Amino acid sequence: MEFEKINRNTYFINAPTNVGVYSFKNKNALIIDTGTTKYDAKKTEAVLLDNGLNPKYIFNTHGHVDHCGGNRYFKDNYPGVEIFSSESEKVFIENPNLLPILTFSAFPAKRLKYADECTVNYVITDGIKKINDEKFEFQSFPGHNTGDMVITTPDRVTFLGDALFSEYTLLKHPLPYLINIALRVESLKALKEKDSDYFVISHCDEILDKKSFLRTVDKNLEVIEKTKKEITDICSQPLSREEILQEFSVYHNLEMGYKSYMINLCGLSAFINNLLDENIIDCSVQDMKLVYYAK
């Protein structure tokens, strides 16, 4: 794992979930997201120690396991570590079984792994906050989860978490995982006003400048509208959620296992609910099956 400098004291570690790092003058480090497992955390720890940095603070952009799964390792091995998140994401981080319950509409089967619970020390709200006497800006952009938050370092580098998907991610996952489509659209439009020099998306190899960032925001908005239209077209005849997902998957040639199927079904539900709210589709129970159809 490479320790790559972005600007002055702001770095990132390129990984399946990128890890942001801010180096303070006293060599303490702020870690932005910790990966999925303790093994990811150990790799981050090795990079920090190799560069003379001490893990001291953690900010989680949101409470999905691939962003907070390494928290517990740092808590257990660095007792003074302090963890920051938004209020609603604190609930998910401290109660990691809640997200699978949300995804599966029931307590998850044992085959599904989720993060170890970990206490969040401080709830962050929007605005300028000091950490170790340095000023960081925090802003909420929900929609992927309930309390997604981005952080901007004193070096004008913004770590976006999953508040924005890379163009590669949008190609790889044509049904983007979102929990609230209307909130996501609102957040993306507000995100375009974000003033930074550099932008880091969690699942992206490239550091974006302002121009690339704005292009990527527009692409996210475009994909949401495209997905809504595709689902509406599929609903030209009454179909259940599972049948809609089947039609969508065949069209996009998607292959899914147990976990990815359930995640995609959850993402699809967000789009269906948005289309219902916008009065574009309707639903009814026919032959004891809940079906959706275009109006």
Contacts in CASP RR format, 6 or more apart in sequence:
PFRMAT RR
TARGET T0000
AUTHOR 0000-0000-0000
METHOD contacts of the structure
MODEL  1
MEFEKINRNTYFINAPTNVGVYSFKNKNALIIDTGTTKYDAKKTEAVLLD
NGLNPKYIFNTHGHVDHCGGNRYFKDNYPGVEIFSSESEKVFIENPNLLP
ILTFSAFPAKRLKYADECTVNYVITDGIKKINDEKFEFQSFPGHNTGDMV
ITTPDRVTFLGDALFSEYTLLKHPLPYLINIALRVESLKALKEKDSDYFV
ISHCDEILDKKSFLRTVDKNLEVIEKTKKEITDICSQPLSREEILQEFSV
YHNLEMGYKSYMINLCGLSAFINNLLDENIIDCSVQDMKLVYYAK
1 13 0 8 1.000
1 14 0 8 1.000
1 15 0 8 1.000
1 43 0 8 1.000
1 44 0 8 1.000
1 46 0 8 1.000
1 47 0 8 1.000
2 13 0 8 1.000
2 14 0 8 1.000
2 47 0 8 1.000
3 11 0 8 1.000
3 13 0 8 1.000
3 21 0 8 1.000
3 47 0 8 1.000
3 50 0 8 1.000
3 51 0 8 1.000
4 11 0 8 1.000
4 12 0 8 1.000
4 13 0 8 1.000
4 14 0 8 1.000
5 11 0 8 1.000
6 12 0 8 1.000
6 155 0 8 1.000
6 157 0 8 1.000
6 198 0 8 1.000
6 200 0 8 1.000
6 207 0 8 1.000
7 155 0 8 1.000
7 156 0 8 1.000
7 157 0 8 1.000
7 197 0 8 1.000
7 198 0 8 1.000
8 154 0 8 1.000
8 155 0 8 1.000
9 22 0 8 1.000
9 23 0 8 1.000
9 24 0 8 1.000
9 153 0 8 1.000
9 154 0 8 1.000
9 155 0 8 1.000
10 20 0 8 1.000
10 21 0 8 1.000
10 22 0 8 1.000
10 23 0 8 1.000
10 153 0 8 1.000
10 155 0 8 1.000
10 157 0 8 1.000
10 198 0 8 1.000
11 20 0 8 1.000
11 21 0 8 1.000
11 22 0 8 1.000
11 23 0 8 1.000
12 18 0 8 1.000
12 19 0 8 1.000
12 20 0 8 1.000
12 21 0 8 1.000
12 159 0 8 1.000
12 200 0 8 1.000
12 207 0 8 1.000
13 19 0 8 1.000
13 20 0 8 1.000
13 21 0 8 1.000
13 43 0 8 1.000
13 44 0 8 1.000
13 47 0 8 1.000
14 205 0 8 1.000
15 35 0 8 1.000
15 40 0 8 1.000
15 43 0 8 1.000
15 44 0 8 1.000
16 35 0 8 1.000
16 36 0 8 1.000
16 40 0 8 1.000
16 66 0 8 1.000
16 203 0 8 1.000
17 33 0 8 1.000
17 35 0 8 1.000
17 36 0 8 1.000
17 40 0 8 1.000
17 66 0 8 1.000
17 67 0 8 1.000
17 202 0 8 1.000
17 203 0 8 1.000
18 33 0 8 1.000
18 159 0 8 1.000
18 200 0 8 1.000
18 201 0 8 1.000
18 202 0 8 1.000
18 203 0 8 1.000
18 204 0 8 1.000
19 31 0 8 1.000
19 32 0 8 1.000
19 33 0 8 1.000
19 34 0 8 1.000
19 35 0 8 1.000
19 44 0 8 1.000
20 31 0 8 1.000
20 32 0 8 1.000
20 33 0 8 1.000
20 159 0 8 1.000
20 200 0 8 1.000
21 29 0 8 1.000
21 30 0 8 1.000
21 31 0 8 1.000
21 32 0 8 1.000
21 48 0 8 1.000
21 53 0 8 1.000
22 29 0 8 1.000
22 30 0 8 1.000
22 32 0 8 1.000
22 134 0 8 1.000
22 136 0 8 1.000
22 153 0 8 1.000
22 154 0 8 1.000
22 155 0 8 1.000
23 29 0 8 1.000
23 51 0 8 1.000
23 53 0 8 1.000
24 30 0 8 1.000
24 56 0 8 1.000
24 132 0 8 1.000
24 134 0 8 1.000
26 132 0 8 1.000
27 52 0 8 1.000
27 53 0 8 1.000
27 54 0 8 1.000
28 53 0 8 1.000
28 54 0 8 1.000
28 56 0 8 1.000
28 57 0 8 1.000
28 132 0 8 1.000
29 48 0 8 1.000
29 53 0 8 1.000
29 54 0 8 1.000
29 55 0 8 1.000
29 56 0 8 1.000
29 57 0 8 1.000
30 56 0 8 1.000
30 57 0 8 1.000
30 58 0 8 1.000
30 59 0 8 1.000
30 131 0 8 1.000
30 132 0 8 1.000
30 136 0 8 1.000
31 44 0 8 1.000
31 48 0 8 1.000
31 55 0 8 1.000
31 57 0 8 1.000
31 58 0 8 1.000
31 59 0 8 1.000
31 74 0 8 1.000
32 58 0 8 1.000
32 59 0 8 1.000
32 61 0 8 1.000
32 151 0 8 1.000
32 159 0 8 1.000
33 59 0 8 1.000
33 60 0 8 1.000
33 61 0 8 1.000
33 67 0 8 1.000
33 68 0 8 1.000
33 159 0 8 1.000
33 161 0 8 1.000
33 202 0 8 1.000
34 40 0 8 1.000
34 41 0 8 1.000
34 44 0 8 1.000
34 58 0 8 1.000
34 60 0 8 1.000
34 67 0 8 1.000
34 68 0 8 1.000
34 69 0 8 1.000
34 70 0 8 1.000
34 71 0 8 1.000
34 73 0 8 1.000
34 74 0 8 1.000
35 41 0 8 1.000
35 44 0 8 1.000
35 66 0 8 1.000
35 67 0 8 1.000
35 68 0 8 1.000
35 69 0 8 1.000
35 70 0 8 1.000
36 65 0 8 1.000
36 66 0 8 1.000
36 69 0 8 1.000
36 70 0 8 1.000
36 115 0 8 1.000
37 69 0 8 1.000
37 70 0 8 1.000
38 69 0 8 1.000
38 70 0 8 1.000
38 72 0 8 1.000
38 73 0 8 1.000
40 69 0 8 1.000
40 70 0 8 1.000
41 69 0 8 1.000
41 70 0 8 1.000
41 71 0 8 1.000
41 73 0 8 1.000
41 74 0 8 1.000
42 73 0 8 1.000
44 55 0 8 1.000
45 55 0 8 1.000
45 73 0 8 1.000
45 74 0 8 1.000
45 77 0 8 1.000
48 54 0 8 1.000
48 55 0 8 1.000
54 78 0 8 1.000
55 74 0 8 1.000
55 78 0 8 1.000
55 81 0 8 1.000
56 78 0 8 1.000
56 80 0 8 1.000
56 81 0 8 1.000
56 82 0 8 1.000
56 132 0 8 1.000
57 81 0 8 1.000
57 82 0 8 1.000
57 83 0 8 1.000
57 84 0 8 1.000
57 131 0 8 1.000
57 132 0 8 1.000
58 71 0 8 1.000
58 74 0 8 1.000
58 81 0 8 1.000
58 82 0 8 1.000
58 83 0 8 1.000
58 84 0 8 1.000
59 83 0 8 1.000
59 84 0 8 1.000
59 85 0 8 1.000
59 124 0 8 1.000
59 151 0 8 1.000
60 67 0 8 1.000
60 68 0 8 1.000
60 71 0 8 1.000
60 83 0 8 1.000
60 84 0 8 1.000
60 85 0 8 1.000
60 89 0 8 1.000
60 93 0 8 1.000
60 120 0 8 1.000
61 67 0 8 1.000
61 89 0 8 1.000
61 148 0 8 1.000
61 149 0 8 1.000
61 150 0 8 1.000
61 151 0 8 1.000
61 159 0 8 1.000
61 160 0 8 1.000
61 161 0 8 1.000
61 162 0 8 1.000
61 163 0 8 1.000
61 202 0 8 1.000
62 68 0 8 1.000
62 85 0 8 1.000
62 86 0 8 1.000
62 89 0 8 1.000
62 92 0 8 1.000
62 144 0 8 1.000
62 145 0 8 1.000
62 147 0 8 1.000
62 148 0 8 1.000
62 149 0 8 1.000
62 161 0 8 1.000
62 162 0 8 1.000
63 85 0 8 1.000
63 89 0 8 1.000
63 92 0 8 1.000
63 93 0 8 1.000
63 99 0 8 1.000
63 145 0 8 1.000
64 92 0 8 1.000
64 99 0 8 1.000
64 145 0 8 1.000
64 162 0 8 1.000
65 96 0 8 1.000
65 99 0 8 1.000
65 113 0 8 1.000
65 114 0 8 1.000
65 115 0 8 1.000
66 202 0 8 1.000
67 161 0 8 1.000
67 162 0 8 1.000
67 202 0 8 1.000
68 85 0 8 1.000
68 92 0 8 1.000
68 93 0 8 1.000
68 96 0 8 1.000
68 115 0 8 1.000
68 118 0 8 1.000
69 115 0 8 1.000
69 116 0 8 1.000
69 118 0 8 1.000
70 115 0 8 1.000
71 83 0 8 1.000
71 93 0 8 1.000
71 115 0 8 1.000
71 116 0 8 1.000
71 118 0 8 1.000
72 115 0 8 1.000
72 116 0 8 1.000
72 117 0 8 1.000
72 118 0 8 1.000
74 81 0 8 1.000
75 81 0 8 1.000
75 83 0 8 1.000
75 118 0 8 1.000
75 119 0 8 1.000
82 121 0 8 1.000
82 122 0 8 1.000
83 93 0 8 1.000
83 118 0 8 1.000
83 119 0 8 1.000
83 120 0 8 1.000
83 121 0 8 1.000
83 122 0 8 1.000
84 120 0 8 1.000
84 121 0 8 1.000
84 122 0 8 1.000
84 123 0 8 1.000
84 124 0 8 1.000
84 131 0 8 1.000
85 93 0 8 1.000
85 120 0 8 1.000
85 123 0 8 1.000
85 124 0 8 1.000
85 149 0 8 1.000
86 123 0 8 1.000
86 124 0 8 1.000
86 125 0 8 1.000
86 140 0 8 1.000
86 147 0 8 1.000
86 148 0 8 1.000
86 149 0 8 1.000
87 123 0 8 1.000
87 125 0 8 1.000
87 147 0 8 1.000
88 145 0 8 1.000
88 146 0 8 1.000
88 147 0 8 1.000
89 145 0 8 1.000
89 146 0 8 1.000
89 147 0 8 1.000
89 148 0 8 1.000
89 149 0 8 1.000
90 120 0 8 1.000
90 123 0 8 1.000
91 98 0 8 1.000
92 98 0 8 1.000
92 99 0 8 1.000
92 145 0 8 1.000
92 146 0 8 1.000
93 115 0 8 1.000
93 117 0 8 1.000
93 118 0 8 1.000
93 120 0 8 1.000
94 117 0 8 1.000
94 118 0 8 1.000
94 119 0 8 1.000
94 120 0 8 1.000
95 117 0 8 1.000
96 114 0 8 1.000
96 115 0 8 1.000
96 116 0 8 1.000
96 117 0 8 1.000
97 107 0 8 1.000
97 108 0 8 1.000
97 114 0 8 1.000
99 114 0 8 1.000
100 107 0 8 1.000
100 108 0 8 1.000
100 112 0 8 1.000
100 114 0 8 1.000
101 107 0 8 1.000
101 108 0 8 1.000
102 266 0 8 1.000
103 262 0 8 1.000
103 263 0 8 1.000
103 266 0 8 1.000
104 112 0 8 1.000
104 262 0 8 1.000
108 114 0 8 1.000
111 258 0 8 1.000
112 259 0 8 1.000
124 138 0 8 1.000
124 149 0 8 1.000
125 138 0 8 1.000
126 138 0 8 1.000
126 139 0 8 1.000
126 140 0 8 1.000
126 149 0 8 1.000
127 137 0 8 1.000
127 138 0 8 1.000
127 139 0 8 1.000
128 135 0 8 1.000
128 136 0 8 1.000
128 137 0 8 1.000
128 138 0 8 1.000
129 135 0 8 1.000
129 136 0 8 1.000
129 137 0 8 1.000
129 138 0 8 1.000
130 136 0 8 1.000
134 154 0 8 1.000
135 154 0 8 1.000
136 151 0 8 1.000
136 152 0 8 1.000
136 153 0 8 1.000
136 154 0 8 1.000
137 151 0 8 1.000
137 152 0 8 1.000
138 149 0 8 1.000
138 150 0 8 1.000
138 151 0 8 1.000
138 152 0 8 1.000
139 149 0 8 1.000
139 150 0 8 1.000
139 152 0 8 1.000
139 194 0 8 1.000
140 147 0 8 1.000
140 148 0 8 1.000
140 149 0 8 1.000
140 187 0 8 1.000
141 148 0 8 1.000
141 149 0 8 1.000
141 150 0 8 1.000
141 163 0 8 1.000
141 187 0 8 1.000
141 188 0 8 1.000
141 190 0 8 1.000
141 191 0 8 1.000
142 148 0 8 1.000
142 180 0 8 1.000
142 183 0 8 1.000
142 184 0 8 1.000
142 187 0 8 1.000
143 178 0 8 1.000
143 179 0 8 1.000
143 180 0 8 1.000
143 181 0 8 1.000
143 183 0 8 1.000
143 184 0 8 1.000
143 187 0 8 1.000
144 162 0 8 1.000
144 163 0 8 1.000
144 177 0 8 1.000
144 178 0 8 1.000
144 179 0 8 1.000
144 184 0 8 1.000
145 162 0 8 1.000
145 179 0 8 1.000
146 179 0 8 1.000
146 180 0 8 1.000
148 161 0 8 1.000
148 162 0 8 1.000
148 163 0 8 1.000
148 187 0 8 1.000
149 163 0 8 1.000
150 158 0 8 1.000
150 159 0 8 1.000
150 160 0 8 1.000
150 161 0 8 1.000
150 163 0 8 1.000
150 191 0 8 1.000
150 194 0 8 1.000
151 158 0 8 1.000
151 159 0 8 1.000
152 158 0 8 1.000
152 159 0 8 1.000
152 194 0 8 1.000
152 196 0 8 1.000
153 159 0 8 1.000
155 197 0 8 1.000
156 196 0 8 1.000
156 197 0 8 1.000
156 198 0 8 1.000
157 196 0 8 1.000
157 197 0 8 1.000
157 198 0 8 1.000
157 199 0 8 1.000
157 200 0 8 1.000
158 194 0 8 1.000
158 196 0 8 1.000
158 198 0 8 1.000
158 199 0 8 1.000
158 200 0 8 1.000
159 200 0 8 1.000
159 202 0 8 1.000
160 191 0 8 1.000
160 199 0 8 1.000
160 200 0 8 1.000
160 201 0 8 1.000
160 202 0 8 1.000
161 200 0 8 1.000
161 201 0 8 1.000
161 202 0 8 1.000
162 201 0 8 1.000
162 202 0 8 1.000
162 203 0 8 1.000
163 187 0 8 1.000
163 191 0 8 1.000
164 188 0 8 1.000
164 191 0 8 1.000
164 199 0 8 1.000
164 201 0 8 1.000
164 213 0 8 1.000
164 216 0 8 1.000
164 217 0 8 1.000
164 220 0 8 1.000
165 173 0 8 1.000
165 176 0 8 1.000
165 201 0 8 1.000
165 203 0 8 1.000
165 216 0 8 1.000
165 220 0 8 1.000
166 201 0 8 1.000
166 203 0 8 1.000
166 204 0 8 1.000
166 206 0 8 1.000
166 216 0 8 1.000
167 216 0 8 1.000
167 219 0 8 1.000
168 203 0 8 1.000
168 204 0 8 1.000
169 176 0 8 1.000
169 201 0 8 1.000
169 203 0 8 1.000
169 204 0 8 1.000
170 176 0 8 1.000
170 219 0 8 1.000
170 220 0 8 1.000
170 223 0 8 1.000
174 223 0 8 1.000
174 227 0 8 1.000
174 248 0 8 1.000
174 252 0 8 1.000
174 254 0 8 1.000
175 227 0 8 1.000
175 248 0 8 1.000
175 252 0 8 1.000
175 254 0 8 1.000
175 264 0 8 1.000
175 267 0 8 1.000
175 268 0 8 1.000
175 271 0 8 1.000
176 220 0 8 1.000
176 223 0 8 1.000
176 224 0 8 1.000
176 227 0 8 1.000
176 267 0 8 1.000
177 263 0 8 1.000
177 264 0 8 1.000
177 266 0 8 1.000
177 267 0 8 1.000
178 184 0 8 1.000
178 224 0 8 1.000
178 267 0 8 1.000
178 270 0 8 1.000
178 271 0 8 1.000
179 266 0 8 1.000
179 267 0 8 1.000
179 270 0 8 1.000
180 270 0 8 1.000
180 274 0 8 1.000
181 224 0 8 1.000
181 228 0 8 1.000
181 270 0 8 1.000
181 271 0 8 1.000
181 273 0 8 1.000
181 274 0 8 1.000
182 274 0 8 1.000
182 277 0 8 1.000
184 224 0 8 1.000
185 221 0 8 1.000
185 224 0 8 1.000
188 217 0 8 1.000
188 220 0 8 1.000
188 221 0 8 1.000
188 224 0 8 1.000
189 221 0 8 1.000
191 217 0 8 1.000
192 214 0 8 1.000
192 217 0 8 1.000
194 213 0 8 1.000
196 210 0 8 1.000
196 213 0 8 1.000
197 209 0 8 1.000
197 210 0 8 1.000
198 207 0 8 1.000
198 208 0 8 1.000
198 209 0 8 1.000
199 207 0 8 1.000
199 208 0 8 1.000
199 209 0 8 1.000
199 210 0 8 1.000
199 212 0 8 1.000
199 213 0 8 1.000
200 207 0 8 1.000
200 208 0 8 1.000
201 208 0 8 1.000
201 216 0 8 1.000
206 212 0 8 1.000
208 216 0 8 1.000
227 271 0 8 1.000
228 271 0 8 1.000
228 274 0 8 1.000
228 275 0 8 1.000
228 280 0 8 1.000
230 248 0 8 1.000
230 251 0 8 1.000
231 244 0 8 1.000
231 248 0 8 1.000
231 268 0 8 1.000
231 271 0 8 1.000
231 272 0 8 1.000
231 275 0 8 1.000
231 281 0 8 1.000
232 275 0 8 1.000
232 280 0 8 1.000
232 281 0 8 1.000
232 294 0 8 1.000
233 294 0 8 1.000
234 244 0 8 1.000
234 247 0 8 1.000
234 248 0 8 1.000
234 251 0 8 1.000
235 244 0 8 1.000
235 275 0 8 1.000
235 281 0 8 1.000
235 292 0 8 1.000
235 293 0 8 1.000
235 294 0 8 1.000
236 293 0 8 1.000
236 294 0 8 1.000
237 293 0 8 1.000
238 284 0 8 1.000
238 286 0 8 1.000
238 291 0 8 1.000
238 292 0 8 1.000
238 293 0 8 1.000
239 247 0 8 1.000
239 291 0 8 1.000
239 292 0 8 1.000
239 293 0 8 1.000
240 289 0 8 1.000
240 290 0 8 1.000
240 291 0 8 1.000
240 292 0 8 1.000
241 265 0 8 1.000
241 268 0 8 1.000
241 269 0 8 1.000
241 272 0 8 1.000
241 290 0 8 1.000
241 292 0 8 1.000
242 265 0 8 1.000
244 268 0 8 1.000
244 272 0 8 1.000
244 292 0 8 1.000
245 261 0 8 1.000
245 264 0 8 1.000
245 265 0 8 1.000
245 268 0 8 1.000
248 254 0 8 1.000
248 268 0 8 1.000
249 256 0 8 1.000
249 264 0 8 1.000
254 264 0 8 1.000
256 264 0 8 1.000
272 281 0 8 1.000
272 292 0 8 1.000
275 281 0 8 1.000
275 292 0 8 1.000
276 282 0 8 1.000
276 283 0 8 1.000
276 292 0 8 1.000
279 295 0 8 1.000
280 294 0 8 1.000
280 295 0 8 1.000
281 292 0 8 1.000
281 293 0 8 1.000
281 294 0 8 1.000
281 295 0 8 1.000
282 292 0 8 1.000
282 293 0 8 1.000
282 295 0 8 1.000
283 290 0 8 1.000
283 291 0 8 1.000
283 292 0 8 1.000
283 293 0 8 1.000
284 290 0 8 1.000
284 291 0 8 1.000
284 293 0 8 1.000
285 291 0 8 1.000
END
